Amino acid sequence: MPKRILFIMSDTGGGHRAAAEAIRDALILKYGDEVQCNLVDGFRSYSPFPFKYMPELYPVLIQYSKSSWGVGYNLLNTKRRAKLAAGAIYLTAEKRLKRMLREYPADVVVSVHSVLTHISMQAMISQEKRPPYVVVVTDLVSTHHFWYDRRTDRVLVPTQPAFERGLEAGLKPEQMRVTGLPVHPKFAESLVDKAAARQTLGWDATLPAILMVAGGEGMGPLFKTARALNDKNLKCQLVIIAGRNKALKEKLDECDWNQPTHTYGFVTDMPRFMAAADILVTKAGPATISEAAIAGLPLILFDAIPGQETGNVDFVVENDAGVFAPSPELVANAAQQWLSEGAAGLARRSEAARRIARPNAVWDIADEIWEYAHQPAIKSKKRNILKDVAERAKLLNDLIPGGLSS
Ligand code: UDP
């Protein structure tokens, strides 16, 4: 009988699905028919309104109320508040989450989503016996308290700062491991030579190529940044990926450009694009940064989602993998300077970017999950109904400003 692995993720941004698919495919490449994986969107399929619409709401929230998102993120980023918020979500989603576990019986459960980590654990311990639970943290550095639940069996983190934050949240060092962020195993394999990649894509063979992308959803000031680069009249070619943002793609296509410029919607062969480019202008998305490092593509970061991506900027800058240029003009200046340093300068920056790459992360994570899939189910502690009721009453009391007695 194959080992059944349940991945709990959500399509809030592109990174969670990408991580789950990367690990799934590594497991299948290594263990073939011996493994059976299911990916479920814990918000879309197993949460009530409004959480059910998180995949649609998330890009809108980030695009139009970025600063409120940051405030909310920071407000909930303490051990107690994260627990309280997760507890409140659990109260509304409990039945559905238990149904998810019934519909997908598993030998190991893997969470690749911060908010879904705690609430899924809560549903699991309500069962008499539960499979081992592994958490793969898919934010890079400024990881939220939501990620860390002391009851989980193994927590695989992408960087040392994410490990330290786990310790602050009360996890034991032996519970965690720094593996790097999982990038699809095909990514490194598909990094064909630059000339071949450019030929397939139909780009100029000799002009330096500046690749622009802003996550799967094409978020943030990508358009203005592209126009600022255009105004510099640099000796280069521009490649702009709008992702799923159709309005942005249309707007880009209506423009006249001063240099050879290629625009794309959502692309499915990112390794080819990264192999063909010389500079990546992007928001500080964890998956994009990790992929760029493997491709040896230096980064000009123009934006970061407040909260979960804030620390990524320091990580890139401190490791010399790129610079932070938080306005269209600063991006254009940085690109101009990099291009003025010629091929030798770009090669040096490319080497520096490569130094933060963790191409083996996905294999290390797959091995860990495989090991846990072979461990016996874990008996949940006997639940005391009176204690349960008391805990829920306390949660409700904490959620109401001033408490129930006010
Ligand atoms: N991506 C892609 N095609 C696109 C745009 C993005 O495959 O047209 C991928 C990108 O390679 C990365 C993910 O989407 O794997 C974006 O993840 P990231 O963590 O950078 O940002 P998010 O979208 O989660 O905010």
Boltz pocket constraint, residues with backbone or C-beta under 6 A from the ligand:
constraints:
  - pocket:
      binder: B
      contacts: [[A, 12], [A, 13], [A, 14], [A, 15], [A, 16], [A, 18], [A, 138], [A, 213], [A, 214], [A, 215], [A, 216], [A, 217], [A, 241], [A, 242], [A, 243], [A, 244], [A, 265], [A, 266], [A, 267], [A, 268], [A, 269], [A, 270], [A, 283], [A, 284], [A, 285], [A, 286], [A, 287], [A, 288], [A, 289], [A, 291]]
      max_distance: 6.0
